[in-house]
Amino acid sequence: MIDVEITARNAADVRLPVVTSHATTADEAASRSVRESALRGEINHLLTKSDSTRRTLQACTDAIVNHLNVVFARIWTLRRRNEVLELQASSGLYTGLGGKYSRVPMGHLKIGLIAETRTPYLTNAAVGDPRIENQEWIQREGIVAFAGYPLLVDDRVVGVIAMFGRLPISAETLETIGSIAGIVAQGIERKRSQTKLRRAIEANRRAVLAERTRIAREMHDGLLQNVAGIALQLRALLPRVRSAPGDAATDLERILELTERTGTEARLAVVGMRHVGESGDIVMTLRRTVEQGLEEGAIALSVNVRGRTRAMPSRACDAVSLIAQHAIANVLRHARAQRVQVAVEFGVRRVRISIRDDGRGFVADPRRGQATHFGLQGMRERAREIGGRLRVRSAVERGTTVSVLVPYESRL
């Protein structure tokens, strides 16, 4: 058996430590060549599968242990946010991912130094090597060889691959490990790109869904209620037009005004440009909304304001106005109320708005899902969008109170 010294160089032409290899017979060399060729093919195949990064890398280290004369193989990937190498796969003597080497900062221990210097570290004399820590474990397990390679993509470190052997590693096997390191690095980068793409697609899907939900709420809370109001008023007006057309002119003008407002709201709902409360005066916005809502009904209104009045973001005024609009619509449709009381209380950190009627109230039916209470669901969602919280209290023949708490620092 002949010892041969190998002087390796990396892509940057950096001289690597001298590694002593051992020549073998022709049959052994041929067998090794077949195994290493099979390993490269298996690694390529594994990295094209749709498994998670961790499962894919675990399959790679399993294949390395099965095909090469090594007893322990591991792969770390670099988390750039905090420059830490995280253990993703471990095969052979240890398969756990915990312990001292699960997270290795750049520049620490031999793994971190390989990543920091972007230089492989190879030796067939692991026993007594000062750069390989835990010599007690090296001797106990009979470890002779170590090979560690940085995983590079366009000179960027994406991880480290390392392995230990109880037999010396030949020059040919080192070349195979180097080529495998390049394949694995490209595979990790591809997996990361695929993950980013999936996240972007999911974020876009959620954004589209949120926009569809917003438009549905806008149409339910504004457009559809106004259209329903137009239909009701036209039906009520029809007998009067037949009997006294001249007296109906004023009512027709009001209906036309409502129709024009409905068309405007429909256009603004599509582009998300509704800003009912642009002035920031939430009391004025609320009063105007409630008065407009009750102008067709014989319902008394009182507005009570407590605390020091504060300006609110226009988005908060808009959301509160739409919540109030829907609450008043429910009063007109279902409550048979005689009186509505609106209270605005400015506290230290938030404002509380309450709309209370003295109508017949209701008892929630637990068998009906939220989908059948889309108006109430929309009110709650509007409150959440500005960081608020909505509460509805009702009792039969004791009326209903809709309250919303809105922080002064509302989400925009």
C-alpha positions in Angstrom: 0.0 0.0 0.0 1.5 3.4 -1.1 0.8 6.7 0.6 0.3 9.6 -1.7 0.3 13.3 -0.7 -2.5 15.4 -2.2 -2.2 19.2 -2.5 -5.8 20.5 -3.1 -6.7 24.0 -4.4 -10.2 25.6 -4.3 -11.8 27.7 -7.0 -10.1 30.8 -5.6 -6.7 29.1 -6.0 -6.2 29.0 -2.2 -3.8 26.3 -1.2 -5.4 23.7 1.1 -3.8 21.5 3.8 -1.8 18.6 2.5 -3.9 15.4 2.8 -2.4 12.0 2.9 -4.3 9.4 0.8 -3.8 5.7 0.2 -3.6 4.0 -3.1 -5.8 1.0 -3.5 -6.2 -2.0 -5.9 -7.7 -1.5 -9.3 -10.9 -3.5 -8.3 -11.3 -1.3 -5.2 -10.9 1.8 -7.3 -13.4 0.7 -9.8 -15.9 -0.2 -7.1 -15.4 3.2 -5.5 -15.9 5.0 -8.8 -19.2 3.2 -9.4 -20.4 4.1 -5.9 -19.4 7.8 -6.2 -21.0 8.1 -9.6 -24.2 6.6 -8.2 -24.0 9.0 -5.3 -23.8 12.0 -7.6 -26.8 10.8 -9.5 -28.8 10.2 -6.3 -28.0 13.6 -4.9 -29.1 15.3 -8.2 -32.3 13.4 -8.1 -33.0 14.2 -4.4 -32.5 17.9 -5.0 -35.2 18.0 -7.7 -37.9 16.5 -5.5 -40.5 18.8 -3.9 -39.8 17.8 -0.3 -38.9 20.4 2.3 -35.3 21.6 2.5 -34.6 19.7 5.8 -36.0 16.4 4.5 -34.1 16.8 1.2 -30.8 17.5 2.9 -31.4 14.6 5.4 -31.8 12.3 2.4 -28.5 13.7 1.0 -26.5 12.9 4.1 -28.1 9.4 4.3 -26.9 8.8 0.7 -23.4 10.1 1.5 -23.0 7.7 4.4 -24.4 4.8 2.3 -22.1 5.4 -0.7 -18.8 6.8 0.7 -16.4 5.4 3.3 -17.6 7.8 6.0 -19.4 7.1 9.2 -20.9 10.5 9.9 -22.1 13.3 7.6 -23.8 16.6 8.4 -25.1 19.7 6.5 -25.6 23.2 7.9 -27.4 26.1 6.2 -26.6 29.7 6.8 -29.3 32.0 8.2 -28.1 35.4 7.0 -30.2 37.4 9.4 -27.9 36.6 12.3 -25.0 34.9 10.5 -25.5 31.5 12.2 -25.1 28.1 10.6 -28.1 25.9 11.5 -27.8 22.1 11.5 -30.3 20.7 9.0 -29.3 17.1 8.5 -27.2 14.5 10.3 -26.6 10.8 9.3 -24.5 7.9 10.5 -23.2 7.9 14.1 -25.6 10.6 15.2 -28.9 11.5 13.6 -30.1 14.1 16.1 -30.1 17.8 15.3 -29.7 19.2 18.8 -26.6 19.8 20.9 -23.5 22.0 20.7 -23.2 21.9 17.0 -26.9 22.7 16.1 -26.2 26.4 15.8 -22.7 27.5 14.9 -21.9 31.3 14.5 -19.8 32.3 11.5 -16.1 32.0 12.4 -16.6 29.7 15.4 -15.4 26.1 15.7 -14.1 24.4 12.5 -17.5 24.5 10.8 -17.9 28.3 11.3 -14.3 28.8 10.1 -14.9 26.9 6.9 -17.9 29.1 6.2 -16.1 32.3 7.1 -13.0 31.6 5.1 -14.9 29.9 2.2 -12.1 27.3 2.2 -12.4 23.5 2.5 -10.6 21.7 5.4 -9.4 18.2 4.7 -7.3 15.8 6.7 -6.5 12.1 7.0 -4.9 12.7 10.3 -7.8 13.8 12.5 -6.2 12.4 15.7 -4.1 15.1 17.2 -5.2 17.8 14.7 -5.5 21.0 16.8 -8.1 22.4 14.5 -10.5 19.5 15.2 -12.0 19.8 18.7 -13.3 17.0 20.9 -10.2 14.8 20.4 -11.6 12.4 23.0 -14.6 11.6 20.8 -12.2 11.3 17.7 -10.1 8.6 19.4 -13.0 6.8 21.0 -14.8 6.4 17.6 -11.7 5.6 15.7 -12.0 8.6 13.4 -9.2 9.1 11.0 -10.4 11.5 8.3 -12.4 14.7 8.1 -13.6 16.7 5.1 -15.5 19.9 5.4 -16.6 22.1 2.4 -18.3 25.5 2.2 -21.5 25.4 0.2 -21.0 28.3 -2.2 -23.3 29.9 -4.8 -21.7 32.8 -6.8 -19.1 33.1 -3.9 -21.9 33.5 -1.4 -21.9 31.0 1.5 -25.2 29.1 1.9 -24.0 26.4 4.2 -21.3 23.8 5.1 -21.1 20.1 4.5 -18.9 17.9 6.7 -18.1 14.3 7.2 -15.9 12.0 9.2 -14.4 8.6 8.3 -12.7 5.7 10.0 -10.6 5.1 6.8 -8.5 7.6 4.9 -10.3 9.5 2.2 -8.8 9.2 -1.3 -8.0 12.0 -3.6 -10.7 10.8 -6.0 -13.3 10.7 -3.2 -12.3 14.3 -2.2 -13.0 15.4 -5.8 -16.4 13.7 -5.6 -17.2 15.4 -2.3 -16.2 18.7 -3.8 -18.6 18.2 -6.7 -21.4 17.1 -4.4 -20.8 20.3 -2.3 -21.5 22.3 -5.4 -24.6 20.4 -6.3 -26.0 20.6 -2.8 -25.3 24.4 -2.6 -27.2 24.9 -5.8 -30.0 22.8 -4.5 -30.3 24.8 -1.3 -30.4 28.0 -3.2 -33.1 26.6 -5.5 -35.2 25.4 -2.5 -34.9 28.9 -1.0 -36.0 30.5 -4.2 -39.0 28.1 -4.4 -39.9 28.9 -0.8 -39.8 32.7 -1.5 -41.9 32.2 -4.6 -44.5 30.1 -2.7 -44.7 32.7 0.0 -45.1 35.5 -2.6 -47.9 33.5 -4.3 -49.6 32.9 -0.9 -49.3 36.6 0.1 -50.8 37.6 -3.3 -53.7 35.1 -2.8 -54.4 36.5 0.6 -54.3 40.0 -0.6 -56.7 39.2 -3.4 -59.0 37.4 -0.9 -58.9 40.4 1.5 -59.7 42.8 -1.3 -62.6 40.7 -2.4 -63.9 40.6 1.2 -63.4 44.4 1.5 -65.4 45.0 -1.7 -68.1 42.6 -0.6 -68.4 44.5 2.7 -68.5 47.9 1.0 -71.3 46.7 -1.2 -73.2 45.1 1.6 -72.8 48.0 4.0 -73.3 50.8 1.5 -74.3 50.0 -2.0 -76.8 47.2 -1.3 -78.5 48.9 1.6 -78.9 52.1 -0.4 -80.4 50.1 -3.3 -82.8 48.4 -0.9 -83.7 51.8 0.4 -84.4 53.1 -3.1 -86.7 50.1 -3.8 -88.6 50.6 -0.5 -89.2 54.3 -1.2 -90.2 53.8 -4.7 -92.8 51.1 -3.6 -94.1 53.5 -1.0 -94.2 56.4 -3.4 -96.1 54.5 -6.1 -99.7 54.9 -4.7 -99.1 58.6 -4.0 -97.9 59.2 -7.6 -101.0 57.6 -8.9 -103.3 59.7 -6.7 -101.5 63.0 -6.5 -98.5 63.3 -8.8 -97.6 66.9 -7.9 -97.0 66.0 -4.2 -94.5 63.4 -5.1 -91.9 65.7 -6.7 -90.0 66.3 -3.4 -89.8 62.6 -2.6 -88.6 61.8 -6.1 -85.8 64.4 -5.7 -84.7 62.7 -2.5 -84.7 59.3 -4.2 -82.7 60.6 -7.1 -80.2 62.1 -4.6 -79.9 58.7 -2.9 -79.4 57.0 -6.3 -76.6 59.4 -7.2 -74.9 58.8 -3.9 -75.2 55.1 -4.4 -73.5 55.3 -7.8 -70.7 57.3 -6.3 -70.2 54.8 -3.4 -70.2 51.9 -5.8 -67.3 53.5 -7.8 -65.3 54.4 -4.7 -65.8 50.9 -3.2 -64.1 49.3 -6.2 -60.9 51.3 -5.8 -61.0 51.5 -2.0 -61.2 55.3 -1.8 -64.0 55.9 0.6 -63.1 58.5 3.2 -66.2 59.6 4.9 -64.4 61.2 7.8 -61.6 63.2 6.1 -62.0 66.0 8.6 -60.8 63.8 11.5 -63.8 65.0 13.6 -65.3 61.7 14.6 -68.2 63.3 16.5 -69.3 65.4 13.5 -68.8 62.4 11.2 -70.9 60.1 13.5 -73.7 62.7 14.0 -74.0 63.3 10.2 -74.1 59.5 9.5 -76.7 58.8 12.1 -78.9 61.8 11.2 -78.8 60.8 7.5 -79.7 57.2 8.4 -82.7 58.2 10.6 -84.1 61.0 8.4 -86.7 58.7 6.9 -87.9 57.3 10.3 -89.9 58.9 13.1 -87.1 58.0 15.7 -85.8 60.5 18.2 -82.1 61.0 18.4 -79.8 62.2 21.1 -76.0 62.5 21.0 -73.9 62.8 24.1 -70.2 63.5 24.2 -67.9 63.1 27.2 -64.3 63.8 27.7 -61.8 66.0 25.8 -62.5 65.8 22.1 -59.6 64.5 20.0 -59.1 64.3 16.2 -59.0 60.8 14.8 -57.4 59.5 11.6 -59.6 59.7 8.6 -59.5 55.9 8.2 -60.9 55.5 11.8 -63.6 58.1 11.1 -64.5 56.2 7.9 -64.7 52.8 9.7 -66.8 54.2 12.6 -69.1 55.9 10.1 -69.8 52.7 8.2 -70.3 50.7 11.5 -72.8 53.3 12.6 -74.5 53.3 9.2 -75.0 49.5 9.4 -76.2 49.7 13.1 -78.8 52.4 12.1 -79.9 50.3 9.1 -80.5 47.4 11.5 -82.5 49.6 13.8 -84.8 50.7 10.9 -85.2 47.2 9.6 -85.7 45.2 12.7 -85.9 47.1 16.0 -89.2 49.0 15.8 -87.5 51.5 18.1 -88.7 54.9 19.3 -85.4 56.4 20.3 -81.7 56.1 19.5 -79.0 57.3 21.8 -75.4 57.9 20.6 -72.6 58.3 23.2 -69.0 59.3 22.4 -66.6 59.0 25.3 -63.0 60.1 24.9 -60.8 58.3 27.3 -57.0 58.4 28.0 -56.0 55.9 25.3 -59.1 55.3 23.3 -62.6 56.5 22.3 -65.7 54.5 23.0 -68.7 54.9 20.6 -72.1 53.4 21.6 -75.3 53.3 19.6 -78.3 52.2 21.7 -81.9 51.8 20.7 -85.0 51.0 22.8 -86.4 48.5 20.3 -87.4 44.9 20.6 -83.9 43.5 20.7 -83.0 39.9 19.8 -81.5 36.7 21.0 -78.6 35.3 19.0 -79.3 31.9 17.4 -76.2 29.7 17.9 -77.2 27.5 15.0 -76.6 30.3 12.5 -73.1 30.8 11.4 -71.3 34.0 10.8 -71.9 33.7 7.1 -75.6 34.3 7.7 -74.7 37.5 9.8 -72.5 39.1 7.2 -73.4 42.6 8.3 -72.3 41.9 11.9 -69.2 40.2 10.7 -68.4 43.1 8.5 -68.8 45.5 11.5 -66.3 43.5 13.5 -63.8 43.3 10.7 -64.0 47.0 10.2 -63.3 47.5 13.9 -60.3 45.1 13.8 -58.8 46.9 10.8 -58.3 50.0 12.8 -57.2 48.2 15.9 -60.6 48.5 17.6 -63.0 46.0 19.2 -66.7 45.8 18.6 -69.3 44.5 21.1 -73.0 43.9 20.6 -75.4 43.5 23.6 -79.1 42.8 23.1 -82.1 41.5 25.1 -85.7 40.9 24.0 -87.8 44.0 24.5 -84.8 45.8 26.0 -83.1 47.1 22.9 -79.7 46.7 21.4 -76.4 48.5 22.1 -73.5 48.4 19.6 -70.2 49.6 21.1 -66.8 50.0 19.5 -63.6 50.9 21.2 -61.0 52.6 19.0 -57.5 53.4 20.1 -56.2 56.9 19.2 -53.2 55.2 17.5 -55.4 53.4 15.0 -53.9 51.1 12.4 -53.9 52.7 9.0 
